[in-house]
Structures are given as C-alpha cells and as structure tokens.
Amino acid sequence: MCCLSFFSKAPLEETIGELRRELEQCLVSNKAKREQVHKLETELGTVRDQLKDQEIKAQRMERIAQEHEVEIKYCLMNVFNEFMTILQALYIRPC
C-alpha cells in the first residue's frame, strides 16, 4: 500500500486513480484472507471430527483392555486352582 498525503499537489484524477488501485488491492487481499479463513474453518471441522472418532476408538480400546484384564485374571485363577489341586493330590498321595 502506498501512503497518500492529503497535502500532495497531484491532480485529482491521479489521486482518485491511486485510491482506486489501493482499494482494488485491499479487496483482493480481503478476498484471499476470507478464502484462507474458510479453508482453515473447514480443516478445523475435519480435525474436530477426527478427534471425536479417535476419542471414541480410545474409549472402545480401554473397555476392551479392561475386559481382557478380567478374562486374564479369571484364567490365572483357574490355573492357580488347578495347580493347587495337583499339589494337594501329590501331597496326599502315599509314597
């Protein structure tokens, strides 16, 4: 942008032409910035959707992990009980 002085001795038509060019540059710049804002808003919406999907997946994975933890504890308890049964059978068995 050029700086215009109200005190310059340029003819009126030249001043109007300069103002018109500056206005056109501002309009072009404004349009580009609006397009950029729209693009960023669209990207933000996409990223928010992706984040929500990932949060849902994380919750699902946490639930599955908890279920597996319970299953593993149950299996370990069964193995331990079987082991204890075998030990008792060996201990009670006469030599």
N, C-alpha and C positions, 0 to 999 in steps of 0.2 A: 504494500500500500504506500502511496506517496503522501507526503504531508502537503496539504494545501494551505496557503496563507491567505487570509481574507484581505490582506493588505497588498497582495501582488497586483501588478499592473497588466496582467494577462487579460486579453479581451474576454468578454462574457461567454462567447461561443466556446473558446478554448477551456474555460473553467467548467462549463457545462459538460463538455466532452470528457474532461478528466474525471468529473464526478460520475458520469455515466459509466466509464470504464471501471472505476473503483467499485461502483455499485454492482456491475456485472461480475467482477472478481469476487465480491462478497457473496453474491448469490450462488456462484459456482462452488465456492468454499463451503457455504452453508449446506448446499445440496449434498456435497461429498460427506460432510460431517453427519448429516441426517442418515445417509445410507450406511455409514460406518456404525452409528448408534443402533440402527435397525439390525444390522448384521450381528452386532455384539449381543443385542437382546435375544435374537434367535439362538445364538450359540449358548447363551446363559440358560435359556429354556431347555435346550438339549442336554446340557450338563446337569441341570437340576433333575431331569427325568432319569439320566443315567445314575446319578447319585441315589435317587429313590430306589431304582432297581437293585443297585449294589447293596443298599441297606436291607432290602427285603431278602436278598440272597444271603447276606451275612447272618440275619436272624434265623433263616432256614438252616444254615450250616451249624449255627450254635445249637439249635434244637436237635439236629441230627447227632452232633457230638455228645450232647447230654444223654440222648437215647443210647448211643453206643457205650458210653461210660457205665450206664446202668446195666446193660447187657454183659459187659466185660466183668463187672463186679459179681453179677449173678453166676457167670461161668466160673470165675475164680472160686466162688463159694462152693459150687458143686464139685470142682476139682479137689478143693481142700477137704470137703466132707468125704469124698471117695478115698482120698489119701489117708484120712484118719481111720476110715473103716478098714482099709488094708492093714494099717499099722496095728489096729486093735486085733484083727484076725491073726496077724503074725505073733503078737504078744500073747494071746490066749492059747494059741496052738501049742500043744505039748511037744517038747523036743524029743 
